[in-house]
Amino acid sequence: MPQPQQQTDRDRQRSDEMCRYDTEGNQAPLPLDKHRYLHPDGRRLITTWFDRAWQKRDNEDATFEAFIFAWVRVRVTGEMGFELTASDPALLDQKAGGAPLKIEGYGGLYAVLRTTAAHARTKPNRVADEFKQKTAALPTATEAERLVVQRVGQGLFRIALLDYWQGQCCITGLDVPALLRASHIRPWAQCETDEQRLDVYNGLLLAPHLDALFDAGLMTADTAGVAQLSAQLTAKRRAALGLEGEMRIADLRAEHHAYLRFHRLHVWAG
């Protein structure tokens, strides 16, 4: 095992490979295929990115770029202010051509960059492509063999959802991975393609009781992420399940909407 200082030096070398600092705002991003490393300790690496950029600043127009399968440019606008733009605006939940995302404070910056990194790593085609690579040589002649292939896909799907939702139930915030369930919005068997089955936007990371309700059609959600409970769940049953007050899915995006519409039309018991 490397010593702490050795690990720090290696992290610094890798962060140097991934980041470019631009104090004049006129340098182009480096080729994306050279910047695919992301240290598991995202908080420390993001801190390194910012600290190095801050040290190199000449004025309040200093910028730096972090490469996480795509680039995110952070422009320092003041002592605690930042403006973010990305090669793919969807990573910042923005539309193409929109204004930069404005962030106040270090905590907000770190949170956005962690979320952006997770979204970049779990973009739909990435999970489907990995599934095809892992199962290309697996036989599918029998039901047992097809189940093996399905389990590979479901395992990748769970990993992607844990990454996307950052290890927390998207409704309750429960952060015990062993208890969390990767729940398909449009059920696996009713998907038409592997891309749909493995689309991170076709999934919710849920606490066990919410996963059971969602899978059974006793709970769904509207496009705003507000949970709707079936009339079959009486007040007594809701109280027994601890379902009190409004429940809302965090970080819901437009890409989820079509899948939620399918769930409301074809799965929800009403």
N, C-alpha and C positions, 0 to 999 in steps of 0.2 A: 504494500500500500504506500502511495506517495505521502511524504510528510506535508503538513499544512502549507509550508512556504512553497514547496514544489507544486502543490495543487493550485495555489494562488497564481504562481508564475504561468502555469499552463493555461489557466482560465484567462489570464491577461493576454497571452499570445493569441488564444482563440478569439477573444473579444476584439483584439486589434485586427484580426483577419475579417471579422464580420462588420466592423464599424468604420465609417469615414466621417471625418469632421470637416465642416465647411464654414469658415468664419466670414466668408464673403458671399455665400449663397449662390455660387455660380458653378459648382462642380457637379458632374453627372454621377449617378449611382454606378457602382461596380457591377459586373455581370452577376446575375442572381445565382447561377449554378455553382458559384464558388462560396456561397454563404448559407450553408444548410446545417450548421451546428447550433444547437441550443442547449446550454447547460441545464441539467435538471433543476438546479437551484436558480430559477428564473429571477427571483428577487435580488440575489447577489449580483448576477450578471447585469441586470437592468441598472442596478446601482452603479456598477462599474462603468457602463455606457455613459450614464449621466455625469458621474464624477469626472471622467476623462474629458468629456465635452466641455464641462464647466471650467475645468482647469485651462483648456485651450482657447476659451472665449477671448475675443478682443473687445467685444462690446455686446449690447443687448440683442444684436442680430445674429448671434452665434447659432449654428444649427449642428445637429449630428444625425446620422442615419443608422438605424438598426436593421439588420437583415434577418428576417425570420421567414424563410421561404419566399418572401416578398419584402420590399423595403417600407419602413415607416420613418418619415422625417419628423424630427422634433425641433421646433424653433423656440428658443428662449425669448420670451417677450417681456420679462421683468424678473424680479427677485424670486417670485413664486408663480409666474405665469408661463404657459407653454401653448404652442399651436402645433397640431399634429396633422399630417397628410400622409397618404399611403398610396402605393402603386395600384392597389385594388381598394377603392373607397369602401367596398362592402366590409372589409376587415374592421373598419371603424364605424360600421353601420351608417354609412353615408351614401348619398347618390353621387354619380360621376359629375364633376364640375362644380360641386358644392364648396362652400367656404371651409377653411380648415377647422378642425375640432379644437375648441378652446378648453384648456384644463387649468385649474388652479391648485397648486400644492403638489408636493412630492407624492403623497399618498394617492392622489387621483391619477398622477402620471404612471406610477407603478401599476396600479390596478388596470388601467387601460392597456398598457403594454402587455401585461400578463394575459388579459383576455384576448387581445389581438394575436398574440403568439398561439394561443390555443385554437383560435378560429382558423389561423393559417395552416396549422398542422392537421386540422380535421376537415378541410374543405372536401366536399363530397367525393370528387373523383380520386382523391388520394386514398381514401379507405377502400373504395371499390377496386382500384388498381392493385393495392396490396393484397386484397382478397384473391384476385385473379392470379397473382403471382404465387401465392401460397397454395392454391388449390388446382393449379394447371395440371399437375401430374397425378392428382388423386382420382381413383376410379369412382364412377357413379352408376354402376350397373345395377346395384341392389339398393333396397331401402336403407339398409344399415350403412352402406357406403355414402349414400346421399345425406344421411344424418350427420356423418362425420364432417362432410363439407359444410353443412349448415352450422354446425357448432363452431367451426373455424370463423365463419362469417359473424356469428353472434358474439364470439369472443372479441373480434376486432371492433365490432360495433360498440360493445361495452367500454373498451379502452378509449374509443373516440369520444363517447359521451362523458366519461369520467374526465377527460381532458377538456372538452368543450365547457362543461358545467363546473370545472375546477374542483371536482371531488365533493360537490354538495348537491343535495336534493334541490331541484330548481324551484320548489315551492316552500318547503319548510326550512331549508338551509342545513339539514342534517348532514354532517360531514364524516360519517363512518363508512368508508368505502365497502366494507364487508356486508353492510346492511342495504346498500343502495342497489336498485334494479334498473337495468337499461330497458326502458319500455318503448316499444314501437308505437308510433301514433297511427300510421296505417299498418295493420298487422303484416308480419313477415309473409304469411301465406297469401295475402291479398295484394302483394306488390307485384308489379308486372316485370320488373327488371332488377338485376343486382344493384344497379345504381340507386334505385328507390329503396331497396332493403338496407343498404349501407350508407344512405344519405344521413349525415349527422342531424340535419334538420327534420328528419323523420323520427326523431327520438327525444325522449324526456328522461332525465335521471331522477328517479323518484324513490322516496321512502317506501318500505314494503307495503304498507296498508294503502298508500295512494296508488302504487303500481297495480295492486289487485283490483282496486276500484276502477281504474282507468281501463285495464284489460277486460274487465267484465262489463264495461259500458255503463257503469254506475256513476262515472265522473267524466266530464269532458272540459273543454275550455274554449272561449271565444277568441277572436283574433287579437284582443287586447291582453290575452293571457289570464283573464278572470275565470276561475274554475266554476263549473256548473254541476250541481249534484242531482242525481235522479230522484224523482218523486218517490221511488221505492225506499229511499233512505229517510225514514221518519225522524222527527226531532230526537226521539229516544235513541235511535240507531246512530245518528250523527254525534250525539253527545258521547255515546259509548266509544266511538272512533276518535274522539277528540277533534271533530270537525266543527270548529267554532270561528265565526267571523269570516271576512273575505279571504279567500286564498287566491294567490296570483302567481303565474309562472314568471320568473325573473329572466331578463335578457332574451325575451322572445323577439324573433326577427320576421321580416316579411316572408322569408323562405319557409317558415313553419306554417304559414296560413293555409296553403292548399292541403297539407296533410291533416291539419286540424279540421278543415271543412269536411274531408273524407270521414274522419272519425265521428263528427257530429251527425253525418248523414247515414253512415253504415254500421257504426259500432255502438253509439250511445243509446241507452235504453229509454231515455227521456223521462 
